[in-house]
Amino acid sequence: MDLKVICLCQLLLIAAIPPATAATIIQVTNDSSIDSYPFWSPDGRYIAFTSYSSDGVAVLRVTEPDGRDTEQTREDRAWEFAPFDPWSPDGKTLLFLSADANLWRMNPDGTERMRLTEGGRIVPGLPLAGYGADWSDDGRQIVYTSCLFDNSAVWKTFVATAAEGSPAVNYSDIRKDADIWIMDADGSNKSQLTTGGDARLPLWQPHGDLIAYLSTKSGSQEVWAMDRNGRAEQITFFEGDVTGYAWSPDGSAIACVVASLSGVWESSLWIVPLDGSGAQQLTSGSLDQSPVWSPDGGRIAFGSMSRNQSALWVMKSDGSDLEPLTPGNSIMHQWSPDGRMIAASDGDDISIIVLDDRTAPTSPGFGVTGALAALVLLPILGRRSGRRS
């Protein structure tokens, strides 16, 4: 073969190698507000996010992915935020928390506001995500965290120290209770599902009837799952605490963030299938967090606080093909319904990450449906207690 032809073929092969940069970034917001918690509408046409203004007001805003036609859901002073996915399955209603930590619902344009709970409270010391609220797949019910605490000790300490000119609060004196409740979408028929005072962050199983949540009742913080009657089963068994988790799109597995203090502080990502086949570790040796599945379950995007190249990474759901996605922080991120984009917040602004064909999902992950997973899990309630993953 002619040398020129060989060289040309080699150049073509080199040119065909995909570049390291796997995405185009489009900035959606760029103002003085702090914009975070972006969530796509079910049809992918809009993004709802919480915007904190410089005067201390937080409101929900709805925008198109390119940043045009941004609506603020309230013009007067308010305080509303959604650290969880606020969209109802039909995209017609937003769920959010008010200043008094009660759940409300409203239309995406801010009209027809309705209070759903009374007397809700934030648990001192927990992040906002500790609240937790989630729609059922049919939009008829909402599962949520109800947090109550006795603040008499706090007030007594505050008054005593304020008289001396240096007010202080001893949060260790607070009795913290957090339990999971369920109600109809209009706020009626409330029912308490857990009673231990140590449950939070409930998430409904996609295409199924199970409700996952975090609880410390076994010692460390683990993922549990229960049915609509509150009958529960421990799902994860780790040496460290599970600090976050996400259902796979088909409801057959859970991605977990497991924190470990043995030697060096790290948080790794794991996959725990509901069929009992055993946990699979995806990452190690880093501070990885916030796993988010692609819509087809084939990939997982996650944030990292320790990897040098990038703060947002993507990999296949078996842990392979790990690669950096974008530079900068990623406090919150979510795949678009079609799997071609990721909405992300760096703690200040909202951006859209447009994936190329190489990083966009192409193949399904776990294939067991959520309904089948529920049938697999429920008959073994109590059978797996004490088993380590």
N, C-alpha and C positions, 0 to 999 in steps of 0.2 A: 504493500500500500504506500502511496505517495506520502512523504513526510508532512507536506502541507495539510493533507487530508487528516492525518493522525493528529496534528496540532489543533486543527479546527474541531475535531471530535472531542478532544480533551477540553478545549475552551467551552464547548457547548455543555459538557458534563458539569464543569465547574459552575457555569451560569445557572444550571438547573438546580443546584443545591439551595434549599430555602434559606433565607436570611435569618439571623438570630433574632431580629426584631419581628415580633409576630402580631403586631397590632397597630392600628391607627387610633390616636387619641383625639377626641373632640370635646372641648370644654363646654359644658352646658351653662354653668353659672359662674359669674365673675364679678361679685359686688362685695360690699362691706359686711354682709351677713355671713354667718357660719352655717353652711348647708350640709346636711348629713342624712343618713338613713334613706337612701334612694330605693324605691320599689316600683317595678314595672306594673302597669295595669295588665289584666289577663290577656287582652288583645294586643299588647305591645305598643299601643299608640301613645301612651302617656307614662310619665314617671311622677310619683308622689314622693315628696321629701319634706323633712323638717328644717325650717329656716329660723335661725336665731339672730335677731337684729341687735345692733349696738346698744339699743335702749333696754335690753333685757326681755324682749317679747319674743316668744316662740310661736310660730304658726305653721300649719301645713300648706304647702304649695304644690300645684300640679302643673307640669310642663310637658311639652313635646320633646322628644329626644334631642332635637337640634337646638333647644333652648327658646324656641319661639312660642308665643301665646302662653306665657307663664301666668297662671292665675294664683292669687293668694286667696285662701279659703275664708279669710276674715279680714275686713278692713279696719275695724276698731281694735283697740288693745285687747289682747287675749294671751293665753298661754296654753298651747296645745302641741302635742308631739306624738309620734308613732315610732318607737324603737323596734316595732315588729311590722310585718307585712299588713298594711291597713286595708288592702283591697278585698272586697267581697268577691266570691267566685264569678259573679256576673259582671263585675266592674262598675256597678251602679252605686256602691256605698263605700265610705271610708270609715274605718274604726280608729279611734284615737283616745289618748289620755288627756285629761284637763289638768288645770293647776292644782286641784284638790285630789289628784290621782284617781279620779273616777273615769270609767269607760263611757265614751259617747260614740254616736254614729252620725254621719251626715252625708249629703250628696257631694260628689267631687267639686262642685262649684260653691260649697259652703252652706247651702240651704238645707232646710228641714233637719236641723240639729235635734238630737234626742239623747237624753241622759239614760244610760243603761244600768249603772250601779250607783249605790249610795254608800258613803262611808269607806271607800277604798283608801288605802294608805300605802305609801312607799316604805319599804323596809330599810332602815338606816344602814348604810355601809354597802348595800347592794347596788350594782350598776343599773341603769335604766332597763336594760334587757331582762333584769330579774322580774319585772312585772309579768310579761308574757301574756299574749292573747292571740287566738287563732280561730279562723272560720272553719266550719266543717265543709266538706266538699260540695254539699248541696246548698250551702249558705243559710241553712235553717237554724243552726246552733253556733254558739261561741263558747270556747273553753278559755279560761283566764285564771290569773293568779290574784287572789285576794290577800292583801298583806295588812296585818294588824299589829300594833305594838303599843306597849304601855310606856308613855313618855313622862310619867310623873317623876321618875328619878332624874331624867334629863332636866326638867323644869326646875326641880329643887336645887340641883347643882348649879344651873345657870344663874338663878336668882342669888344664890349665896356668893358665887364668885364675882357676879356683876357688881355687887355691893363693894367689893374690894378693888374694882377697876379692871379686872382681867377675867371676863366671863369664859368659862370652859365647860365642855360637855364630856361626860364619861360614857361613851357608847357601850361599854361592856355591861353597864347596868340595865340596858334595855332588854326587855323580853321580846324577842322577835318571833312572830308567827307568820308563816306563809303557806297557804293551802290552795288547792286547785278546785275551781268551781266550774259549773256548766250552766248555760242559760239559753233560752231561745233568742233569736236575733233581735227581737224587740225588747229584750230585757226581762221578759216574764219567765216563769218556771225555773227559778234559780235552784240549783242543787249542789251541795258540797260533796266532792268526790274523795278528798283526802282529809285526814284529821290530825296528822302528826305535827303540823306546824313547820314542816321542813321541806315543802315541795314548791317548785317554781319552774318557770319557763316551759309551759305546756305547748306541745305541737301535735296537731292532728296527723295521723297517718294518711298519706295520699291514697286514695281509692280504698280506704279501709276504715274500720271502726275503733282502732286503738288510739290512745292518747299517750304520747311519751312526755316525760318530764324529768327534771333533776331533783334528787332527794339525797339527804345525808343519813337516812334512818338505818342504813347498814354499816355506818361508820364513816367511810369515805363518801364523797359525792359521786353518785352513779346515775345512769339512765335507767328509769323504770318505765313500764308501759302498763296501762290499765284499759279496761273496757268502759262503756258509758255508765256502768253501775259502780265503778270504783274498784273493781277486782284487779289487783296489781301483781306484776311479775318483774323481778329485777332482770335487766337486760345485759348490763355490763358489769364486769368484775375485774377492776384494775387496782394496782397498788397505789396509784396516785388518784387525784380528783379529776373527774370529767367536768371541764369548765364550759364546754359548749358542744352542740351537736346539731345534726341536720339529717332529716329523712332522705333516703334515696327517692327519686321521682316515682318509682313503682311501689314504694312502701315496703320493700323486702329487706332493707338494710339501713343502718344508721352510721353516719360518719361522726366520729367523736374527736374532741380535743382533750388530750390527757396530759395533765400537768404532773411533773415528777420533781421531787426535791432530793432524790438520792444522788449525792455527790454534787452534780452541777444542775442548776435550774434549767429545765427545758419543758417544752410542750410539744407533743408529737400528735400526728393524725393517725387514726385507726378506722377500720371498717368493721362493723359488727353485724353479720347477717342474722336475721331472726330465726333461721332454720336450725340454729345451734351448731353450725359447721365450724365455728371458731373465729376469733378476732384476727384480723390481718393488719399489721403495722405498715403504714404507708410512708411516713417520714420519721426522722430521728435526728438528734443532735442540734436542733434549732428551736426557736421560739415561734412555732407555727400556730395559726389560729384561724377561726372563721371559715370553715370549709363550706363551699356552696356548690351543689351539683349542677351540671348542665341539664337541660330539660330531658335529654334522652338517657341520662345516667352514665354516659360514657366518659365524662371528664369531671374533674373537681378543681375549682379555683379556690385559692386560699391566700390569706395574708401572712406575712412573716416579719418579725421584728428583729431578726438576726442575720438573715441571708444578705450578702453584700450586693449582689447584682440588682436586686429588685425587692420591692415590698409586696408585690402581687405576683403570684405564681399560678401555673396551671399544670395539671398532670392527668393521665388516664386514671380511671377509678380503681385500677389495681396498683397504682403507685409508680408506674413506668412513664417514660417520656416526660420527665419533669423538666420544666423550662421557665425562665423568667418571662413575665408578660409586660409589665410596665414599671418604670422607676417611680419613686415617691411613695408616700404612705397610702395605705388602703384601710380605712377604718371600717368601711361597710361596702359590700359589693353584692350584686345579684345579676344572674344571667337573664337576658331577654327571653321571652317565650319561644322565639324561633331559634335560640341558641347561637345567634350570630353576633351578639353584642353583650357587653357587661357594663352595667351602670355602677360607678364606684364613687366613693367620697374619700377625700384625703383629710377629712376633718375640717375643711374650710370651704371647698367647692365641689360641685358634682361634675363628673366627666363621663363620657361614653367611650368605651374601648371597643372598636370595631375589629373583630377577629378576622384573620385571613383563613383560607380554606384549610390550612394545616392545623390551626388551633381550634377551629370550630368543631363541634361534636359531629361525629359521623357514624358511630356504632353504639348500640345499647350496652348498658352495664349489666347489673343484676336483672334477671328476667322474671323473677317470681312476682306475681301481682300482689298488690296490697291486701286484697281480700283473701288470697290464698295464704299469705304470710300470717294473717290473723288466725286462720284455721290451724296453721302449724303451731302458733304460739300458745293460744288459749288452752288447748288440752294439756300442756305441760306446765301449767301454773304450779309452782312449788317444787317441781322436779329438779330444777337446775340450781337451787339454792346452795351456796357454798362453793360452786365451781368457778375456778378462775379462768379468764380468757387467756 
